[in-house]
Amino acid sequence: MDLWGSASLRTGGEEIAQGLVLMGCRPQWDHATGRVTGIEVLPPAAIGRPRIDVTWRISGLFRDMFPTQIALLDTAVAAVAARDEADEDNPLAATARKDKRRPARIFGSAPGTFGSGIEEKLASGDWSDRAALGTIYLDTASFAYGGAEGEGEMAADAFAARMADADLLIHTGDDAGRDILEGSADVAFIGGFSAALAALGKSADLVVLDTTDPEKPRARSLVEAVTRTVRARAINPRFIAGQMRHGPRGASEFAETVDRLVGFAETTAAIPPALIEAVHEAYLGDAAVRAFLLDQNPAAARAIAQRFTDARRRGLWHPLRNSIDSDLAELIAEARALEEAA
């Protein structure tokens, strides 16, 4: 589970609660103060299913803002790992008995550092393959948190082992004011996870949990979540017309959408080429939108064309038109000339 500081502030710790429920735990409350004072481990009969062995990948902001919550989660891990239960009912305890040591289940970047580790590579395009990105993600998140001291300790092998054994990633989106194609962090964390599994020769489901309506949470696959955003927002004529009224800023919104879409395709290899084709047709295949981009924000036009070129170069998009490569090259050259003349 991805666990972010900003999201935890907005939700009051919903993601923490989700992880505890999956483990078969619940918080103990001091009702006089409204504070959580400890963890209760529910018996198997009360859960009605096997416990889930949960690993948290915490952000740098969560690490710095919520040391108490990290200690709480680590307490739950230790308590569940110490229970004398059947292996099939408690895989965490089974692992602890096998390894004969305290299990680490909370991982993040080194103290004082932030991000998934692959943001700079994605922004520059200076990477060779998904496995290279995945190795960086694994190295960055190789610090274990919790334990007696609570400080991050290098645990590269432990994090790689947890990744190799993962069945799925749960990445929660709680902010109704933005979607999965806005901002770089979603691509970096979801894509980093997927690329890391590729580096390990593994695969897992990528689940985007939509909690923008807390009463009706909806779990979607990454492909479903991205497709929903592309169809409902990115290529929606009303959205396009609205952004065009915002001039240069609207053009930059188009560029951000294309960058995130191609970023997901690059890091997860799970984005259908038809989605890339649909966005290309809406932004560059439409003469009016293409002219708007060149007129209002040549830099955005060049960035969009470059990202589509990246998708072509990496074999992620196979348009039917033979002229697409030359068309993109001409647009990049035209946009660059306009930038230099400005």
N, C-alpha and C positions, 0 to 999 in steps of 0.2 A: 504494500500500500504506500502510495506517495502521501506524505504528510507535510503540509506547508504551513508556515506561520501565519501568513495573511489570511488564508482560508479558515484556519482555526479561530482567528479573531472574529471573523464574520459569523461563523456557525456556532461558536461557543463549545467547540470540541466534538462536533458530530463525527468526524473521521476517527477520533480516538475511540469514541463509543462503538463505532462500527467494528473496529479491530477487536475490542474487548468482547463484543458479542460473538464474533467469529471464534474466539478462543474459548468461549464458554465462561466468561467472567462478567461481573458488573461492578460498578463503583459503589463504595460505601459512603453515605452522605452524613454530614453533620447538619441536620435540618434547621438547627438554630442559626447557623451562619451561612448555609447554602454552599458549604465547601465539601469537596471530596477528601475523605480522610484515609481511604484505603481501598483495597480490592477484595471482593468476594469471589471465590472460585466455585461455580455451581457444580453439583454432582452430575454425572452423565445422564442419570434418569431425568433430571430437570431440563437438560439441554435437548434430549431427544434425537441426537445425531452425534457423529464424531466431532471432536474438537478440530479446528482448523489451525494449522501451524502458520502464523502470520509473521511476516517480516516487514518492518517499516523502513522506508527510505526517506529520511527527514531532510528538509531544506536547511540551509544555513540560518535563515531567519527563525525557523522553529527551534533549532538548536540553541540559539542565543536568547530567545524570549521565554522558552518554556522548559527550563531544566527540571522543574518539579513534575511536570507531566511526563518527561522522559523517565524520571525515576519511578513514577507510577506505572508506566508501561513495563519497565524492566522488572518491577516487583511482580506484576502479573505473569511475565514470562517465567521468572524463577519459581513462582508458586505452581504454575501449571506443569512445569518441567519436573518438579519434585513429587508429583502425585503418582501413586502406585495404581496405575490403570493399564488396561490392555493396550498393546501397541496400536491396534486398529482404531481404538477410541481416542487415543492421545498420541499422535505422531511426534509431538514436541518432547514428551517424556521418553518416548522410545529412542529418540536421537540422543537425549541427555544420558540415558543409561548406556547406550552404545559407545558414545564418545568419552563418558566418565568425566564430564566437565560442564561448567555452567554455560548454557547456550547463549549466543549473541543473536539478537533479533532486531536491533535498532542500529541502523547504519546511516552515515552521512559523510560529508566532506570534512577535511581537516579543520580543526579549530581556526577561526579567522578567515576561512574561505567560503565561497558561495557558488551556487549553480551546480549543474550536472557535470560540468567539465567539457562538454562538447559545443558549447555556445559559440566560442571563437572560431572553431573549425567550420561550423555550419555557416557562420556569417561570411567567412572568407572563401569557402569552397575548397580550401586547401586540405583535402583528404582523398584517400585512394579508394577505400571500400567501406562497407558497413562494419566489418569486423574491426577496422582501425578505430572507428568511432566508438564501438562497443568496448574496446580495450581501455580507452580513455575514461569512459563512464565507470567501468569497474574499478580502475585505479583511483578515481576521484572519490567514490563512495565507499572506500575500503576502511573507514574508521568506524569502530564499534562504540556505541554510547550506552551508558547505564553502568551497572556494576557498583562496586563499593565506592569508587572515587567519582564516578559520573563524568569523567573527562574522556574525550575521544582517544581510542587506542587503535593503532594500526592492526587491521585484521583482514588483510587482502584475501587470504585463502577462505576465510569464513564467509565473506560476502559473496565471493565467486561460487562457493558451494551452495549458498542459499539461492542464488540466481539460477544455477544449473538445475535445481530441484523445483523451481517455481512452475505452477500450473497456470497462473494468471496474474495480471497486474490490475489493481483497482486504482484508477486515477479519477478523483472526484472533481466535478465542476459545480461550484455553488453560486457563482456570481452571475446574476441575470443580466448584468450590464455588458457582458462580453461573451464571446463564444470561442470555440476551440481553434479557430483560424485567426484569432487576435492575440497578439503577444507571443513571445518566443519561448516562454518557459514550458508550455505544454508540449511543443515539438521536442525540446531538449530532454525532458524527463521521460515522456512516453517513447520517443524515438531512441533515446539513450538506452532505455531498458531493452527494447526490441533488438537494437544493434548489439548489445552485450550478449544476449542469448545467441545471436548469430555467431558471435566470436567464440562462444562456448559450444557451438554445434547443436543448440537447443532451440525450442520454440515454445511459446505460451500465448494464451489468449490475452488480448488487450481490451480491457473493459473501461469504458468511460461512464462514470456514475453521475447522472444529472440530478443534483439536489437543489436546483434553483427554486423548486416548490417542495419544501421539506415534507409536506403531507403526501406528496406523490413522487417519490424518488424513482428514477428510471435508469436502468442499466442498459447500455448500448455497446456494441462492439465499436472499435475505433472506426472501422469502415462505415458503419451506420451513422456514427456521430458526425464524421466528416461529410458524408453524402448529404445528410440532413442540412448541414450548414451551407454547403454549396448550393443545393437546390432551393432552399428557403431564403437565403440571404445573398450569397456571393453573385449568383447569376440572375437574381430577381430583378426584372426591369425597374421596379419601383426603387430598389436599393441603388441601382446604377444611376438612375436619374437623380436621386437625392444626393449622391456623392458628387455628381457632376455640377450640382449647384454650389458646391463648396470649393470649387476651383482646385488649386494646388493641393490642398489638404485632402480633398476627395480622391485625387489621383494617387496620393500616397497610401490611402486606404486600399485601393486596388492593388498596389504593389505589395503591401503587407499580406493581403489575402493570397496572392500568387506565391509569395515566398514561403508562407506557412504550409500551403498545400503541397508544393514541391518538396519542402522539408520533410513532411510526413512520408511522402513517397520515397525519398532518399533513405530515410532512417528505418522505416518499417517494411518497405517493399510490399505494402498491403493496400495501396491506393490504386483503384482501377484507372487505367489510362483514359477511360471515357470521362472521368471527372476532370482531368487535366484538359482534355479536348474541349469540354463544355465551357470551362473558364476561359480558355484561349479564344474560343469563338465569341464569347460575350465581351471580352475586353479588346482583343486585337483583330478578331474577325469582323467586328462591327466597325464600319468606316467612321461613324460619328464618335464612338468612344476612342478609337485610335487617334483621331484628329484632336480630340480633347486632351488626351495624354500628352501629345507632342506640343500642343499649344500652352497648356497650363503647367506641366511639370515634366520636362524632357528627361530629368534624372529618373523619375518614376517609370517613364516609358522604357528607358534603357534597362532599368532593373528588372522590369517585367519580362522584356524580351530575353534578357540574360538568363533568368530563371527557367523560362521555357526551353532555352538552349541547353541548360544544364540537364533538364529532364530528358531531352533528346540524347544528349551525349552519354548519359548513364543508362540508356535503354529503358526508361520508365514511361515513355510516351511514343506512340507510333502512329502519327497522323497519316491519313491517306494521301494528302497532297504532297507531291514530290518537291514542290517549290518552298516548303515550309522553312527549310534551313536558310535558303537565300533570303526569304522574306524577313526572317528574324535578324539576320546579319545586316540587311539594309536598314531595318528599324533602329538597330543599335548604332549604326554609323550616323543615321540622320539625327537621332536624339543627341549623340555626342557632339555633333556639329552645332546643334542648337544651344547646347550647354556652353560650348566654347564661345559662341557669338554673344551670349547674354552678358 
